[in-house]
Amino acid sequence: MWEMVNNRRILFGENRIDEIPGILQWYGLKKVFFATGNSNPALRERIGNALEAAGITYFVYNRIKGEPDLHVINNGRDLFLAEDCDCTLAVGGGSVIDAAKAINMMATNGGLAEEYQMSGRAVTTLPPFFIAVPTTAGTGAEATKVSVVKNNYNGLKKSMYHTTMIADVTILDPLVTVGMPKRLTAATGMDALSHAIESYVSLNATPISEMNGLQSIRLIKRSLEKACAHPEDVKARADMLLGSYFGGCAISAGIGIAHIMAQPIGAMYDIPHGDACSIFLPLAMEFNLDNATKKYADIAEALGVAVHGAADRDNAMRAIEEVKRIRTSIGAPDSLKSYLAGQVADLDFMVETVKKTTGHITCNPRKVDEQVYRQIFELAL
């Protein structure tokens, strides 16, 4: 028994962002809450000019710097209401899209972000219309119902989510990702690969999540290294954008030990999420090997490294080695050391933080507990 939530409409292709005003006009919307980052002012101006030409006003919210926190979301919701907006447009990376989907939901449901994050406050009212335009290829936020939020009061990074929080329309325009720096391309790419691999071996995997996960792996394998080496390669950027989207769809099946470790550790030591996934993904695959051997062999085939007629375990090992090779090739990190800045890792605190934030996740193919968290943290140091 399972369910899946999808976007109502997906637009893929070059210059599809030009269709945003027409979509909003069709729905009779008048004022946009325009959530965006500060890294691409030309893109923001282009979309803003197109909205104005269509007679649609907008309010720019560009206070989302890094992963969103409670204050950014609560403040955004207050401004959405004060500016009398009737829809949301998010143009940016996963942090922008995550913040926007939470702000959009709270615009009609009230309350504070911390009530949804920590106390399970119910979503009872349909949020306003929401368009998501990812400018990075990795988080998959444009395909999910989840917002990952940092709590300003307890330091935890924890999700808030509801089926109605998913974007109504997602626009995948590869031209908005062209020129993205190599480091960011690598980090978001490893995040997407983690989504695809972890969802595929999840105990809650479904036929749809498995299909999306394997296609995500194929696309990332053929395009991530190219996108890092040649930032202007539109075909590679398009493949990465699709790979990220399919990976985002796949994680409806849940995530595993790599994300269980990566999400809270990112908040503790200010590690970009994709970098944390890069560190923990091969460790997670090695930990799960005996419990998901056939599925890792399938992954080896998707990665193009399986040997016909070889034992599943041998091909599973090839999958792990190929993930490590890709990580090295694109310069993604393989250790937490550089992020600790000479600090001695507080393993007890790290383990407790995992228990409080992601310890409820039970779909990893091999059972995890406090001792496992500790062992994997030690291997990552």
N, C-alpha and C positions, 0 to 999 in steps of 0.2 A: 504494500500500500504506500503510495507516494503522491506528491503533487509538485508542480513546477509553475513558477510565475514568469511570464515573458513580457517584454515591452509590447505595446500595442502596434507600434510601427517602427521599422528600422530603415534608414536611408544610408546607402553605401555608395561612395564614389567621389571623384574630384569635384570640388565646388558645390557640393550638396548643401553647404551652410547657407548658400544664397536663397534657399527655399524656406528659411525660418520665418520671414515676414508673412509669406503666403499661408503657411500652416496656422500661424496665430490669427490671421485675418479670418480664415475659414471657421475657426472656433469663436469668433467674435470677441477676441481678447483685446484689451485696450492699454494696459500698463504692465510692463515686464519687470520682475525682480531679476536683475541681470547679475548673477554671481560669477565672478571671474578672478583670476590671479593677476599679477602684475608683470608677468614675463613676456607677454606679447601684446603690447599696446596697439600695434597696427591691426591685429585681428579684432580686438575689441572695438576699435574705431570703425573698421569695415562693417561689422555686424550692427553697430549702433547707427551708422549712416543709413544702412538698409532699412532698419526699423523706422527711423524718422521719415524716410522717403515713403514708407507705407502708411504713415500717419499713426504709428504706434509709439507711445512714449515709454521710457524705461528709467529705472533707478539702478545705478551701478553699485554693487557691493563687492569691494575688492580688499576686504580686511582679512581674508583667509590666507594666512602665511604659515606654510607647513601644515601638519595634520590638524584638523579642527578640534577646538576644545569647547567646553560648555559655554563660555562667554561669547565666543564667536557665533554660536548657534542661537543663543538666547537674544543677543543683540540683533542678529539678522532677522529673527522673527518679529521683534519689535519694530524694526524699520520697514519690513514688508507691510505691516499693518498701518504704520504711520504714513507711508507713502501711497497707501490705497492701491497696492498691486493686486492683480488678479491671476497671475501665472508666474512661473519661474523658468528661467533659462540659465543653465550652468555650462560655462565654457572654460574648461581647464582640466587639470589632472584629477586623480582620485580624491584628493583632499577637498577640492572645490565642489566636485559632484556629491561627495558624501555630506558636506556641510549643507549644500543646497537642498538635498532631498530631506534632511532633517528639518531645516527651516520651513520648507514648503509644507511638510506634514503638520508642524506645530502652528502654522498660520491659521488653520481651521480647527485644531484640536486643543490649543491652549496649553497651559502648564509650562514647566521648565524642562530643559533637556535632561537634567539629572534625574528627574522623576521617571522618564522613560528608560534611561540607561541603568539606573540602580534599583528602582522600585517597581519596574514592570507596569508603569501606567499604561492603560489601554488606549489604543487608537480607535476612535469611535466615529469619526467623520471623514468623508472622502477629501483628500488634499486637492489643492488647485492643480491645473494643468502644468505639466513639467516636461521640458525638453533638455536632454543631456548631450553635450558635444565634447567627447574626450579629446584632449590635446596631447596626451601621452598614451602609450600602448603597453598596458600592464596591469593596472589595478582591477579592471573589469567592473568598476563602480557603476558604469552606465548600464550594466546588465543585471544588477542586483537590487534587492530590497533592503540592504544593510548600510548603515552609516557607522563607521568606526570613529569613536570620539574619545579624546583625552579628557579625563576628569581633573579639573583644576584643584579640587579639594583633597583628593586622596592619591593623585598621581597615576591612577590606573587608566589603561586604554581599553575600553570596553564598547561593545556594539549596542546600537539601538536599531530596531527593525520592525517592519510590518509590510505585508504584501502590497499595500497601496503606496508605499514609498518608492517603488520602482518607477523609472522615467516612463512617461507615456510614449514619448518619441525619442529615439536615439539616432544621432546623425554621426556616421563614421566617414569622415572626410580625411583621406590620407595627407592632403596638402597642408593641413594644420599641424601635422607632426613632423613635416620635413624640416631638417636642420636642428632637431632636438639634440642637445649635447650627448656625447657618447656615454658619459657616466649615468645620466638619467635614462638613456635608452637601455643600458645594461641592467640597471636596477629594476626598472619597470618590467623589462623582459623576463628577468628571473622570477619576479612576482607572478607574472602570467603563467610561466612554466610550472611554478609551484601549484597554482590553482588547478591547472590541467592534470598534473600527476597525482596530487593528493586527492582530488575528487574522483579520479578514475579508480583508485584503490580503496576509496571510502567504503565502509560497511553499508552505507546508505545509498550507494551508487544505483542509478536507474538506467534503463536503456538509452534515455535521452541524454543524461549527464555523461555516460560513457562515450556516446557518439560525439558530443561536443568536446569532451576532454581529449580524445584521440586526434580529432581534427585540429584542435588548438596546438597540440604537440607537433603535428606535422608542419603546420604553418610557421611556428616559432623556430623549429629546427632549420627550415630552409631560408629564414629571413633575419633572424636576430643578429647573427654575425655580420651579415651584409649591411644591416641598418646601422650597426656600430661603426663599421669600417667606412661606409659610404652614406653619410647622413642625408644626402640629397636623392637617394635611390627611392623613387616614388613607389615602385612595385614592392620593394622590401618593406617600406612604411605601410603600404596597404595590407600586406600579409600580416604584419605585426598587429595592426589595428584589428583585423579580423580574428587573429589568434587570441588577442586579449579579450575580445568580446566573447568568443566561444568559451574561453576559460572562465570568464565571469558567469556565463550561463551554467557551466558545469558545476560551479561550487554551490549550486543549490543542493548538491549531495553532501555538502559538509566538507570540512577541512581536517587535516590530520596533525601529527606531532610537529611538523615543521612550522606550521602556522600557530599551533598552540604555544610554541616557544618564541616565535618571531614577534608576534603582536605585542605581548607585554614587555619583552626585553627592549623593543624599540622605544617604548615610552620611558623606560628606566634610564637608558643611556643615550637617548636622542639619536637612535640609529634609524636611517631611512628604512621603511618597511621592506622594500625590495632587496636592500643589502642584507637585512636580517634573514629574509627567505633564502637568499643565495648561500648564506652560511649554513643554515639548518637543513635545506632540502636533501643533499646527499646523505647527511647523517640520518635523516628520517628514513630514507630509502633503505639504507643499510640496516637500520633497526627493524624495519617491517619486512625484510626480505623473505624470511621463512613463512610469513603469514600471507604474502601476496605474490608468490613466485610467478604464477601464470600471468598475472596482470602486469607485473614488471616486464615479463617477456613480451607481452603485447606492446608495452611502451617502447621496448627496444626496437620492435618492428616499425612503430610510428617514427622513431628517431632515425631509422635507416641503418641500424647497426646489428640487427638480428642476423644470425647465421642459420640458414635453412637446414633442418635436421638436427640442430644442436639441442641439448637439454634445456628445458625452460630456465633452470637455475643459471646456466651459463649465459643465456641471453639476458636474463634479469641483471646479472652482474655487468654485462655490456651496457645496459641502460644506465646504470649508476655511473660507470666510467665515462660514458658520453656526456652526461650532465656535468660531471666534473671538468671534462675537456672544454665544453662550451663555456663554463664559468671562467676558466683560465683564459680562454681565447678572447673573451670580451672584457677581461680585467675586473670581474666582479669579485667581491671579497670572499675569503674562505675561513676567516677567523674573527673572533670578537676582540682580539688583543688591541688593535689600533683604536677601537672606540672606547676602551677603558681608560686611556690616557694615563697609564701608570697606576690606576686604582687597583686594589685587590678586590676581585669579584666577591660579593657577599652572596654565596650560594644559598644560604638559608632564606634570605630576603627574596632572591630571585625565584626560588621554588614557591614561596608563599604567594608571591605576586601572580605566578601562573595559576595557582589554585583559585585565586580570587577572581581572575578575569576570564580565563579560557579552560579552566580545569573541568568544566561541565561538559566539554566536548567528548563524546564517546564513540565516534565513528572511525577512529583510527583502526586499521586492521589488526594491530597488536595492542593488547591492553597496556595502558600507561598509568603510572602512579608517581608518587613523590620521588621514589628512588630513580625512576626512569628520567624524570626531569633533571635531576642532579647529574646523572651520568652523561646525558646529552649536553648539558651546559659545560661540563668538564671537557668533553671532546671538542667543543666549539672554542675553547679558550686557547 
